[in-house]
């Protein structure tokens, strides 16, 4: 995901854990460590969401939300290292199962079910 992952500084989990304050928050995602202070005001979910995982690994949360390609591309700007002992995940691995392009199909399916329900209830007594 980063330009050259082999050049990234190794950061221990202890060092990551020390960066859990608003003054200098770090977060690990996909084996990479990000300094997120300058991004917190821009995050669509709010700074509070990021602070919940400051000093920790937020990979699963990141994947569950299903961040799109733009979000994964933007992350590169804040990458400061790699988490010691962790495998670096690819962009595809970080895409997760929710959100992104897949969420469009989910929305379509939900709308189809709602429309079918409304149709069935509206016309069930017509015949």
DSSP file (Angstrom, degrees, kcal/mol; ACC not computed):
  #  RESIDUE AA STRUCTURE BP1 BP2  ACC     N-H-->O    O-->H-N    N-H-->O    O-->H-N    TCO  KAPPA ALPHA  PHI   PSI    X-CA   Y-CA   Z-CA
    1    1 A X              0   0    0      0, 0.0     2,-0.1     0, 0.0    75,-0.1   0.000 360.0 360.0 360.0 -40.0    0.0    0.0    0.0
    2    2 A X    >   -     0   0    0      1,-0.1     3,-0.5    73,-0.0    75,-0.0  -0.456 360.0-104.2 -85.4 163.8    2.8    2.4    0.8
    3    3 A X  T 3  S+     0   0    0      1,-0.3     2,-0.3    -2,-0.1    -1,-0.1   0.919 109.1   1.7 -53.6 -49.5    5.4    3.4   -1.8
    4    4 A X  T >   -     0   0    0      1,-0.1     3,-1.8     2,-0.0     4,-0.3  -0.740  63.3-176.0-145.2  91.9    8.1    1.2   -0.4
    5    5 A X  G X  S+     0   0    0     -3,-0.5     3,-1.4    -2,-0.3    -1,-0.1   0.772  82.1  67.4 -60.0 -26.8    7.0   -0.9    2.6
    6    6 A X  G 3  S+     0   0    0      1,-0.3    -1,-0.3     3,-0.0    -2,-0.0   0.731  97.8  53.9 -68.3 -19.7   10.6   -2.2    3.1
    7    7 A X  G <  S+     0   0    0     -3,-1.8    -1,-0.3     2,-0.1    -2,-0.2   0.472  82.8 116.1 -91.3  -3.2   11.8    1.3    4.0
    8    8 A X  S <  S-     0   0    0     -3,-1.4     2,-0.2    -4,-0.3    73,-0.2  -0.424  71.1-114.2 -71.4 140.6    9.2    1.7    6.8
    9    9 A X        -     0   0    0     71,-0.5    73,-2.9    -2,-0.1     2,-0.4  -0.485  30.5-118.0 -68.7 138.9   10.4    2.1   10.4
   10   10 A X  E     -a   82   0A   0     71,-0.2     2,-0.4    -2,-0.2    73,-0.2  -0.691  30.6-166.2 -81.6 131.1    9.4   -0.8   12.7
   11   11 A X  E     -a   83   0A   0     71,-3.1    73,-2.9    -2,-0.4     2,-0.1  -0.972  12.8-134.4-120.6 130.5    7.2    0.3   15.5
   12   12 A X     >  -     0   0    0     -2,-0.4     4,-2.4    71,-0.2     5,-0.1  -0.350  22.2-115.8 -78.8 162.3    6.5   -1.9   18.5
   13   13 A X  H  > S+     0   0    0      2,-0.2     4,-2.5     1,-0.2     5,-0.1   0.835 118.0  55.7 -65.4 -32.0    3.1   -2.4   20.0
   14   14 A X  H  > S+     0   0    0      2,-0.2     4,-1.1     1,-0.2    -1,-0.2   0.934 108.7  46.0 -65.5 -45.4    4.3   -0.7   23.2
   15   15 A X  H >4 S+     0   0    0      1,-0.2     3,-0.6     2,-0.2     4,-0.4   0.918 112.6  50.9 -63.8 -42.9    5.4    2.4   21.3
   16   16 A X  H >< S+     0   0    0     -4,-2.4     3,-1.8     1,-0.2    10,-0.3   0.928 106.8  55.2 -56.8 -46.3    2.1    2.4   19.4
   17   17 A X  H 3< S+     0   0    0     -4,-2.5    -1,-0.2     1,-0.3     3,-0.2   0.734  97.7  63.0 -62.1 -24.4    0.2    2.2   22.7
   18   18 A X  T << S+     0   0    0     -4,-1.1     2,-0.7    -3,-0.6    -1,-0.3   0.617  91.8  69.4 -75.5 -11.5    2.0    5.3   24.0
   19   19 A X    <   +     0   0    0     -3,-1.8     7,-2.4    -4,-0.4    36,-0.4  -0.549  60.9 116.0-107.3  66.1    0.4    7.3   21.3
   20   20 A X        +     0   0    0     -2,-0.7     2,-0.3    -3,-0.2    -1,-0.2   0.124  50.2  93.2-119.8  18.3   -3.2    7.3   22.5
   21   21 A X  S >  S-     0   0    0      3,-0.3     3,-0.8    -3,-0.2    34,-0.1  -0.726  82.7-114.1-112.0 162.7   -3.8   11.0   23.2
   22   22 A X  T 3  S+     0   0    0     -2,-0.3     3,-0.3     1,-0.2    -1,-0.1   0.731 112.2  66.0 -64.8 -21.8   -5.2   13.8   21.1
   23   23 A X  T 3  S-     0   0    0      1,-0.2    -1,-0.2    14,-0.0    -4,-0.0   0.837 127.0  -1.4 -70.9 -32.7   -1.8   15.4   21.2
   24   24 A X  S <  S+     0   0    0     -3,-0.8    -3,-0.3     2,-0.1     2,-0.2  -0.323  80.1 179.8-156.7  63.8   -0.1   12.7   19.1
   25   25 A X        -     0   0    0     -3,-0.3    11,-2.0    -5,-0.2    12,-0.6  -0.503   2.1-175.7 -78.1 137.1   -2.5    9.8   18.2
   26   26 A X  E     -B   35   0A   0     -7,-2.4    29,-3.8   -10,-0.3    30,-0.5  -0.897   1.5-171.3-121.1 156.1   -1.2    6.9   16.2
   27   27 A X  E     -B   34   0A   0      7,-2.1     7,-3.1    -2,-0.3     2,-0.5  -0.992  16.5-137.0-146.7 141.7   -3.2    3.9   14.9
   28   28 A X  E     +Bc  33  57A   0     28,-2.6    30,-3.3    -2,-0.3     2,-0.4  -0.848  24.5 172.2 -99.3 135.6   -2.3    0.7   13.2
   29   29 A X  E >  S-B   32   0A   0      3,-2.6     3,-1.6    -2,-0.5    60,-0.1  -0.956  70.7 -10.5-142.0 122.0   -4.2   -0.5   10.2
   30   30 A X  T 3  S-     0   0    0     -2,-0.4    59,-2.3     1,-0.3     3,-0.1   0.792 128.2 -54.3  63.2  29.2   -3.2   -3.5    8.2
   31   31 A X  T 3  S+     0   0    0      1,-0.3    52,-3.3    57,-0.2     2,-0.3   0.321 117.4 106.6  88.7  -9.0    0.2   -3.8    9.8
   32   32 A X  E <   -BD  29  82A   0     -3,-1.6    -3,-2.6    50,-0.3     2,-0.4  -0.760  64.0-134.6-102.6 151.1    1.1   -0.1    9.1
   33   33 A X  E     -BD  28  81A   0     48,-3.2    47,-3.2    -2,-0.3    48,-1.2  -0.894  19.0-163.7-109.7 135.1    1.2    2.7   11.7
   34   34 A X  E     -BD  27  79A   0     -7,-3.1    -7,-2.1    -2,-0.4     2,-0.8  -0.953  20.0-141.3-122.1 134.7   -0.4    6.0   10.9
   35   35 A X  E     +B   26   0A   0     43,-2.4    -9,-0.2    -2,-0.4     3,-0.2  -0.859  28.5 178.2 -89.5 110.9    0.0    9.4   12.7
   36   36 A X    >>  +     0   0    0    -11,-2.0     4,-1.4    -2,-0.8     3,-1.1   0.365  45.4 102.2-104.8   3.8   -3.6   10.6   12.6
   37   37 A X  G >4 S+     0   0    0    -12,-0.6     3,-0.5     1,-0.3     4,-0.4   0.916  85.5  47.7 -56.2 -47.2   -3.5   14.0   14.4
   38   38 A X  G 34 S+     0   0    0     -3,-0.2    -1,-0.3     1,-0.2    -2,-0.1   0.629 115.2  47.1 -72.3 -12.1   -3.6   16.0   11.2
   39   39 A X  G X> S+     0   0    0     -3,-1.1     3,-2.0     1,-0.1     4,-1.1   0.643  84.7  89.9 -99.8 -18.2   -6.4   14.0    9.8
   40   40 A X  G X< S+     0   0    0     -4,-1.4     3,-0.5    -3,-0.5    -2,-0.1   0.831  86.1  51.1 -54.2 -40.2   -8.8   13.8   12.7
   41   41 A X  G 34 S+     0   0    0     -4,-0.4    -1,-0.3     1,-0.2    -2,-0.1   0.662 112.1  48.8 -71.7 -15.2  -10.7   17.0   11.8
   42   42 A X  G <4 S+     0   0    0     -3,-2.0    -1,-0.2     4,-0.1    -2,-0.2   0.597  79.2 115.7 -97.9 -14.6  -11.3   15.7    8.3
   43   43 A X    X<  -     0   0    0     -4,-1.1     3,-1.9    -3,-0.5     6,-0.1  -0.382  62.4-142.3 -64.3 124.5  -12.5   12.2    9.2
   44   44 A X  T 3  S+     0   0    0      1,-0.3    -1,-0.2    -2,-0.2     3,-0.1   0.796 101.2  51.4 -58.5 -29.3  -16.2   11.8    8.0
   45   45 A X  T 3  S-     0   0    0      1,-0.2     4,-0.3     2,-0.0    -1,-0.3   0.512 119.2-107.9 -85.6  -4.5  -17.0    9.8   11.2
   46   46 A X    <>  -     0   0    0     -3,-1.9     4,-1.0     1,-0.1     3,-0.5  -0.008  27.4 -81.7  95.3 157.8  -15.5   12.4   13.5
   47   47 A X  H  > S+     0   0    0      1,-0.2     4,-2.5     2,-0.2     5,-0.2   0.812 121.6  66.7 -64.6 -31.8  -12.4   12.5   15.6
   48   48 A X  H  > S+     0   0    0      1,-0.2     4,-1.4     2,-0.2    -1,-0.2   0.876  96.7  54.3 -60.3 -38.2  -14.1   10.5   18.4
   49   49 A X  H  4 S+     0   0    0     -3,-0.5     4,-0.5    -4,-0.3    -1,-0.2   0.912 111.2  45.1 -62.3 -42.5  -14.2    7.4   16.2
   50   50 A X  H >< S+     0   0    0     -4,-1.0     3,-1.4     1,-0.2     4,-0.3   0.896 108.2  56.8 -68.3 -39.7  -10.5    7.6   15.5
   51   51 A X  H >< S+     0   0    0     -4,-2.5     3,-0.8     1,-0.3    -1,-0.2   0.765  93.1  69.4 -66.1 -23.9   -9.7    8.3   19.2
   52   52 A X  T 3< S+     0   0    0     -4,-1.4    -1,-0.3     1,-0.2    -2,-0.2   0.800 112.0  31.4 -62.0 -27.0  -11.4    5.1   20.2
   53   53 A X  T X  S+     0   0    0     -3,-1.4     3,-2.1    -4,-0.5   -25,-0.3   0.256  85.7 135.1-114.9  10.3   -8.6    3.2   18.5
   54   54 A X  T <  S+     0   0    0     -3,-0.8   -27,-0.2    -4,-0.3   -34,-0.1  -0.399  79.3  15.7 -61.5 132.3   -5.7    5.6   19.1
   55   55 A X  T 3  S+     0   0    0    -29,-3.8    -1,-0.3   -36,-0.4     2,-0.2   0.539 120.9  80.5  80.9   7.5   -2.7    3.7   20.3
   56   56 A X  S <  S-     0   0    0     -3,-2.1   -28,-2.6   -30,-0.5     2,-0.6  -0.723  90.6 -84.1-133.6-179.5   -4.2    0.4   19.1
   57   57 A X  B     +c   28   0A   0     -2,-0.2   -28,-0.2   -30,-0.2     3,-0.2  -0.839  35.9 177.5 -91.5 118.5   -4.8   -1.7   16.0
   58   58 A X     >  +     0   0    0    -30,-3.3     4,-2.6    -2,-0.6     5,-0.2   0.127  42.8 116.3-105.8  18.7   -7.9   -0.6   14.2
   59   59 A X  H  > S+     0   0    0    -31,-0.3     4,-2.5     1,-0.2     5,-0.2   0.917  75.8  45.9 -57.9 -50.0   -7.7   -3.0   11.3
   60   60 A X  H  > S+     0   0    0      1,-0.2     4,-2.5     2,-0.2    -1,-0.2   0.909 114.4  48.1 -64.0 -41.7  -10.9   -4.9   12.0
   61   61 A X  H  > S+     0   0    0      2,-0.2     4,-1.9     1,-0.2    -1,-0.2   0.917 111.7  51.1 -62.5 -42.5  -13.0   -1.8   12.5
   62   62 A X  H  X>S+     0   0    0     -4,-2.6     4,-1.1     1,-0.2     5,-1.1   0.914 112.8  45.3 -60.9 -44.1  -11.5   -0.3    9.3
   63   63 A X  H  <5S+     0   0    0     -4,-2.5    35,-0.8    -5,-0.2    34,-0.4   0.878 109.0  55.6 -69.4 -37.5  -12.4   -3.4    7.3
   64   64 A X  H  <5S+     0   0    0     -4,-2.5    -1,-0.2     1,-0.2    -2,-0.2   0.869 105.7  51.4 -64.5 -36.1  -15.9   -3.6    8.8
   65   65 A X  H  <5S-     0   0    0     -4,-1.9    -1,-0.2    -5,-0.2    -2,-0.2   0.815 105.1-136.4 -70.0 -29.0  -16.8   -0.1    7.8
   66   66 A X  T  <5 -     0   0    0     -4,-1.1    34,-0.7    -5,-0.2    -3,-0.2   0.957  19.6-153.2  73.9  52.0  -15.6   -1.0    4.3
   67   67 A X      < -     0   0    0     -5,-1.1    -1,-0.1    27,-0.3    31,-0.0  -0.287  15.4-121.4 -57.8 139.5  -13.6    2.1    3.5
   68   68 A X     >  -     0   0    0     32,-0.1     4,-2.0     1,-0.1     3,-0.2  -0.093  29.6 -91.2 -76.6 177.9  -13.4    2.9   -0.3
   69   69 A X  H  > S+     0   0    0      1,-0.2     4,-2.3     2,-0.2     5,-0.2   0.857 123.4  57.8 -61.2 -38.2  -10.4    3.2   -2.5
   70   70 A X  H  > S+     0   0    0      1,-0.2     4,-2.4     2,-0.2    -1,-0.2   0.911 107.1  47.8 -60.6 -42.8  -10.1    7.0   -1.9
   71   71 A X  H  > S+     0   0    0      1,-0.2     4,-1.6     2,-0.2    -1,-0.2   0.920 112.2  48.8 -64.2 -43.6   -9.9    6.5    1.9
   72   72 A X  H  X S+     0   0    0     -4,-2.0     4,-0.5     1,-0.2    -1,-0.2   0.848 112.5  49.0 -66.3 -32.4   -7.2    3.8    1.5
   73   73 A X  H >< S+     0   0    0     -4,-2.3     3,-0.9     1,-0.2     4,-0.4   0.900 108.0  53.8 -70.6 -41.8   -5.3    6.0   -0.9
   74   74 A X  H >< S+     0   0    0     -4,-2.4     3,-1.3     1,-0.2     4,-0.4   0.816  96.5  68.3 -62.4 -32.1   -5.5    9.0    1.5
   75   75 A X  H >X S+     0   0    0     -4,-1.6     3,-2.0     1,-0.3     4,-0.6   0.819  82.9  72.7 -58.7 -32.7   -4.0    6.9    4.3
   76   76 A X  G X< S+     0   0    0     -3,-0.9     3,-1.0    -4,-0.5    -1,-0.3   0.831  88.1  62.6 -54.4 -34.2   -0.6    6.7    2.6
   77   77 A X  G <4 S+     0   0    0     -3,-1.3    -1,-0.3    -4,-0.4    -2,-0.2   0.772 108.1  41.7 -62.1 -27.7    0.0   10.3    3.5
   78   78 A X  G <4 S+     0   0    0     -3,-2.0   -43,-2.4    -4,-0.4     2,-0.3   0.380  82.1 122.7-104.8   2.0   -0.1    9.6    7.2
   79   79 A X  E <<  + D   0  34A   0     -3,-1.0   -45,-0.3    -4,-0.6     3,-0.1  -0.500  24.5 165.4 -71.9 127.6    1.9    6.3    7.3
   80   80 A X  E     -     0   0A   0    -47,-3.2   -71,-0.5    -2,-0.3     2,-0.3   0.476  58.2 -34.1-119.7  -7.8    4.9    6.5    9.5
   81   81 A X  E     - D   0  33A   0    -48,-1.2   -48,-3.2   -73,-0.2     2,-0.4  -0.991  60.8 -83.5 175.4-173.1    5.9    2.9   10.0
   82   82 A X  E     -aD  10  32A   0    -73,-2.9   -71,-3.1    -2,-0.3     2,-0.5  -0.953  41.2-109.8-124.0 145.1    5.0   -0.8   10.2
   83   83 A X  E >   -a   11   0A   0    -52,-3.3     3,-2.0    -2,-0.4   -71,-0.2  -0.587  41.9-109.9 -77.1 123.2    3.9   -2.6   13.3
   84   84 A X  T 3  S+     0   0    0    -73,-2.9   -71,-0.1    -2,-0.5    -1,-0.1  -0.240  98.2   9.8 -55.7 129.9    6.6   -5.1   14.4
   85   85 A X  T 3  S+     0   0    0      1,-0.3     2,-0.3   -73,-0.1    -1,-0.3   0.445 102.0 117.2  82.7   0.7    5.7   -8.7   13.9
   86   86 A X    <   -     0   0    0     -3,-2.0     2,-0.3   -55,-0.2    -1,-0.3  -0.769  65.8-120.1-104.3 147.4    2.6   -7.9   11.8
   87   87 A X        -     0   0    0     -2,-0.3     2,-0.6    -3,-0.1   -55,-0.1  -0.661  29.4-121.1 -80.5 136.4    1.9   -8.9    8.2
   88   88 A X        -     0   0    0     -2,-0.3   -57,-0.2   -57,-0.1     2,-0.2  -0.697  28.5-139.2 -81.3 121.8    1.3   -5.9    5.9
   89   89 A X        -     0   0    0    -59,-2.3     2,-0.0    -2,-0.6   -57,-0.0  -0.524  13.6-120.7 -82.3 147.0   -2.1   -6.2    4.3
   90   90 A X     >  -     0   0    0     -2,-0.2     4,-1.8     1,-0.1     5,-0.2  -0.287  29.3-103.4 -76.8 168.6   -2.7   -5.4    0.7
   91   91 A X  H  > S+     0   0    0      1,-0.2     4,-0.8     2,-0.2    -1,-0.1   0.886 124.4  51.9 -58.9 -40.1   -5.2   -2.7   -0.5
   92   92 A X  H  4 S+     0   0    0      1,-0.2     3,-0.5     2,-0.2     4,-0.5   0.882 106.6  52.8 -66.1 -38.8   -7.6   -5.5   -1.5
   93   93 A X  H >4 S+     0   0    0      1,-0.2     3,-0.7     2,-0.2    -1,-0.2   0.854 109.3  49.8 -65.0 -34.1   -7.3   -7.1    2.0
   94   94 A X  H 3< S+     0   0    0     -4,-1.8   -27,-0.3     1,-0.2    -1,-0.2   0.660  89.0  82.3 -78.4 -15.8   -8.2   -3.8    3.6
   95   95 A X  T 3< S-     0   0    0     -4,-0.8    -1,-0.2    -3,-0.5    -2,-0.2   0.804  80.7-167.6 -61.1 -28.0  -11.2   -3.2    1.4
   96   96 A X    <   -     0   0    0     -3,-0.7   -32,-0.1    -4,-0.5    -1,-0.1  -0.124  34.0 -79.2  69.5-169.8  -13.2   -5.5    3.7
   97   97 A X  S    S+     0   0    0    -34,-0.4     2,-0.2     3,-0.0    -1,-0.2   0.614 104.7  61.1-107.6 -18.3  -16.6   -6.9    3.0
   98   98 A X  S    S+     0   0    0    -35,-0.8     4,-0.1    -3,-0.1     3,-0.1  -0.599  92.2  14.1-105.6 169.3  -18.9   -3.9    3.7
   99   99 A X  S >> S+     0   0    0     -2,-0.2     4,-0.9     1,-0.2     3,-0.7  -0.065  87.2  70.5  67.4-168.0  -19.0   -0.5    2.2
  100  100 A X  T >4 S-     0   0    0    -34,-0.7     3,-0.6     1,-0.2     4,-0.5  -0.228 118.0 -22.9  58.8-145.3  -17.4    0.5   -1.1
  101  101 A X  T >> S+     0   0    0      1,-0.2     3,-1.0     2,-0.2     4,-0.7   0.834 135.2  63.2 -68.0 -33.7  -18.9   -0.9   -4.3
  102  102 A X  H <> S+     0   0    0     -3,-0.7     4,-1.4     1,-0.3     3,-0.4   0.795  92.1  64.2 -63.6 -28.5  -20.4   -3.9   -2.5
  103  103 A X  H <X S+     0   0    0     -4,-0.9     4,-2.5    -3,-0.6    -1,-0.3   0.790  91.5  64.7 -68.5 -25.8  -22.7   -1.7   -0.4
  104  104 A X  H <> S+     0   0    0     -3,-1.0     4,-2.2    -4,-0.5    -1,-0.2   0.905 103.4  47.1 -62.2 -40.5  -24.5   -0.5   -3.6
  105  105 A X  H  X S+     0   0    0     -4,-0.7     4,-2.5    -3,-0.4    -1,-0.2   0.878 110.2  52.6 -68.6 -37.6  -25.8   -4.0   -4.2
  106  106 A X  H  X S+     0   0    0     -4,-1.4     4,-2.4     2,-0.2    -2,-0.2   0.928 110.0  48.0 -63.4 -44.7  -26.9   -4.3   -0.6
  107  107 A X  H  X S+     0   0    0     -4,-2.5     4,-2.6     1,-0.2    -2,-0.2   0.921 111.6  50.9 -61.3 -44.0  -28.8   -1.1   -0.8
  108  108 A X  H  X S+     0   0    0     -4,-2.2     4,-2.3     1,-0.2    -2,-0.2   0.920 110.4  49.1 -59.6 -44.6  -30.4   -2.3   -4.0
  109  109 A X  H  X S+     0   0    0     -4,-2.5     4,-2.1     2,-0.2    -1,-0.2   0.905 111.3  49.1 -64.3 -41.7  -31.4   -5.6   -2.4
  110  110 A X  H  X S+     0   0    0     -4,-2.4     4,-2.4     1,-0.2    -1,-0.2   0.923 111.4  49.4 -64.5 -43.7  -32.9   -3.9    0.6
  111  111 A X  H  X S+     0   0    0     -4,-2.6     4,-2.7     1,-0.2    -1,-0.2   0.893 109.0  53.1 -62.5 -38.9  -34.9   -1.5   -1.6
  112  112 A X  H  X S+     0   0    0     -4,-2.3     4,-2.3     2,-0.2    -1,-0.2   0.907 109.7  48.1 -62.8 -41.8  -36.2   -4.4   -3.7
  113  113 A X  H  X S+     0   0    0     -4,-2.1     4,-2.3     2,-0.2    -2,-0.2   0.917 112.6  48.6 -65.0 -43.4  -37.4   -6.2   -0.6
  114  114 A X  H  X S+     0   0    0     -4,-2.4     4,-2.6     1,-0.2    -2,-0.2   0.926 111.9  49.0 -62.8 -44.3  -39.2   -3.0    0.7
  115  115 A X  H  X S+     0   0    0     -4,-2.7     4,-2.6     1,-0.2    -1,-0.2   0.900 111.1  49.9 -63.1 -40.6  -40.8   -2.4   -2.7
  116  116 A X  H  X S+     0   0    0     -4,-2.3     4,-2.6     2,-0.2    -1,-0.2   0.905 111.0  49.9 -64.2 -41.0  -42.0   -6.0   -2.9
  117  117 A X  H  X S+     0   0    0     -4,-2.3     4,-2.4     2,-0.2     5,-0.2   0.936 112.3  46.4 -62.7 -47.5  -43.4   -5.8    0.6
  118  118 A X  H  X S+     0   0    0     -4,-2.6     4,-2.3     1,-0.2     5,-0.2   0.924 113.7  49.3 -61.4 -44.8  -45.3   -2.5   -0.2
  119  119 A X  H  X S+     0   0    0     -4,-2.6     4,-2.2     1,-0.2    -2,-0.2   0.929 111.5  48.4 -60.3 -47.0  -46.6   -4.0   -3.4
  120  120 A X  H  X S+     0   0    0     -4,-2.6     4,-0.9     1,-0.2    -1,-0.2   0.899 114.7  45.2 -63.3 -41.6  -47.8   -7.2   -1.8
  121  121 A X  H  < S+     0   0    0     -4,-2.4     4,-0.3    -5,-0.2    -1,-0.2   0.837 114.1  48.8 -72.2 -32.6  -49.6   -5.2    1.0
  122  122 A X  H  < S+     0   0    0     -4,-2.3     3,-0.2    -5,-0.2    -2,-0.2   0.875 122.6  30.4 -74.7 -37.0  -51.2   -2.7   -1.3
  123  123 A X  H >X S+     0   0    0     -4,-2.2     3,-1.0    -5,-0.2     4,-0.6   0.334  88.5  97.4-107.6   6.6  -52.5   -5.2   -3.8
  124  124 A X  T 3< S+     0   0    0     -4,-0.9    -1,-0.2     1,-0.2     3,-0.2   0.800  92.0  40.5 -68.6 -27.0  -53.3   -8.3   -1.7
  125  125 A X  T 34 S+     0   0    0     -4,-0.3    -1,-0.2    -3,-0.2    -2,-0.1   0.341  93.5  87.0-101.5   5.9  -57.0   -7.4   -1.3
  126  126 A X  T <4        0   0    0     -3,-1.0    -1,-0.1     1,-0.2    -2,-0.1   0.885 360.0 360.0 -73.0 -39.6  -57.5   -6.3   -4.9
  127  127 A X     <        0   0    0     -4,-0.6    -1,-0.2    -3,-0.2    -2,-0.1   0.472 360.0 360.0 -75.2 360.0  -58.3   -9.7   -6.4
